[in-house]
């Protein structure tokens, strides 16, 4: 095991992207049936990648806050990309049909992508829903600048004292460095297929 760092919730031997890492392009199916790639956002200043799901109570509690993040930051060049890595065989609420229903009912203003093979969640090192990766674009590359939780109160939006993602994106949008770069995500553990 020497030399291999295993983070909680990650695949053994693969820790995923760390702050400062460049993210590889990915391509997944959106709830509207179209394919969406990270490279589609080349005109953005960055993106807010959020691994989330339909079934998880934590993801549900954060849903309106995710919509608010997109509404606040899309105009500043940092749109949300939501990705569902949950196995619909484990949670029926996470089928593609249920994802389409949820995106339509809540009028998501951002892509809600299905990660059927869970390859993108594994590449990122995501272990929970919701879990955020704030990416900053430089040239054609997207670099991780923040990873972790959305804010410090999963249960109560009114009790939030630290807006981690909001602060990170606000700093990046105004040309400042991110102060808090890593927090421990709180949410439902991603159930990996074939394990």
N, C-alpha and C positions, 0 to 999 in steps of 0.2 A: 504493500500500500504506500510505500515511500514515494513522495512526490505527487500523489494524487489527492486533490482536495475535493471532498464531497460535502456539498452544502445540503442542509435539510431540504427535503422535497425535490432534490435533483436526482438525475440518473447517475448511478455509481460510475466514477471515472470521467464524468462529463459535468462540468460545473456550469456550462452555458456562458453567455456573455457577461462580462464584468464591465464596470464603469471604465470608459476609455477604449473599449473594444469597438471595432467597426462591424456592423451587422451585415450579413449576406442578404442579397435580394431574396424575396420569397414571393410566391404566387398562390393565392387561395381563392375559393369560390365565395362570393358575397351572397347575401340573402336575396338579392335581385337577380341572381343567376349569372351575373358577369364575373369574370376573373379580375382580381385586384392584386397588383404587385406593389412592393415597397417602391420600386423604381417609378411608379405612376405619380409619386409625390415629389418628383425632382424639382418642381417649382416652389415647394414649401421650404421653410427655414428648418423644419424638423417635423416629427410626428410624436404623438402620445400613443404608444402601443399598450393596449390593456387586454390581458388574458382574463376572460370572464365567462359566465355561463348563465343558462336560464334557471337551473335548479337550485343553485347555491344561495342560502339565505343572506350571506354576506354580499354576494354579487347583486342580489335584489335590493339590498339596503343601499348600495352604492349607485344603482342605476340612474337615478335622477341627478346625482352628482357627476356622473360620467357625461350625461347629456349636457349639463351646465359647463363642464370643462371644455367640451367641443364648441359649444356656443360662444364661450368667452375667448378661446384661443384660435379658432379656425381663421378668424380675420387677422390674427397676428402671425399667421403662417405655421401654426402648430395644430393641425387637425388630429382627431382621435381615430385610431384604427382598432376596433374591437375584434378579438379572436377567441372563438370558443373551441378549446381543446378537449372538452369533456366527451367521454364515451357514451353515446346514446344507448348502448347495450346495458350500461349501468344505470343511467338516468334518462328515462323516456322524455323528460322535459327538454332534453338537449338534442332532439332530432332536428334535422335541417328544416322540416316543416314547422316545428315549434319555434325555431329561431326566426323563420320568416314571419310567423304570426306575431312574435314579440316585437320585432323590429318595426313592423307596420303599426301595431297597437300603440307603441310608445313614440312613433315617428322619429326614429333615430336619424340624425343628420349626418351620420358617418357610416362607413362600411362595417358590417357585422359578418366576419369571415368564419368559415368552418375549417378546422384543422383536423380533418378525418384521421389522418395517419399520425397525428400528434408530433410530426417531425419539427414543426416550427416551435411548438412549446418546448420540445427537447433542446432544440438549437439555442433558444433563449435561456434555457435553464429555469423556466417557469415551474413552480411547484404548487401554486395556489390560484384560486379565483376569488376575488380579483387580484391581479398582480400587474404592476405598471413598469414599463420601460420608456423613459423619455429619451428620444433620439434627436440629436442635432445634426443637420446636414452641413457638410463642408465639401464643396465641389459636388461630386456625384456620390459621395459616401455619407452614410448615416452612422453616427457614433453615439454609444450609450453615455448619457450624462447623469441619469438618475435611475434607480431601480428600487422597487419596494411597494409600499402602501400608498393609497391616494391621500389619506389624511390620518389623523391620530384617533378617530372615533368611528369604528365600523358600525356600531349600533345606532348612534344618534347624531345626525347631521347638525343638529342645533348645539351639540356639545363639543364641536371640533375646536381645538386650540392651535393645531399645527396643520397648515395646508401644504403638505410636502410637494405634491405635483404642481399646484398653483404657483408656489414659490419658485420651484425649479424652472418652470416654463417662463414665468415672468422675468426671471433673471436672464435666461438665455435670449428671450425676445428683446431685452434691453442691452444686450452685449456684456452682461456680467456673468461671472462664474456661478455655478450651482454651489450653495453652501452645504446643505445636507444632501449627500449623493446616494446614500444607501439607508433604507429602513427595512425592517423585517416584515414581509407581507403577512397579513392576517386574513384568513379566509378558508374555503374548503380545499382540501388536498386534491390535486388532480389524480384521478384513478387511471393509471397507465394500462394500456392494452398489453396482452401477452406477458403479464407478470404475475 
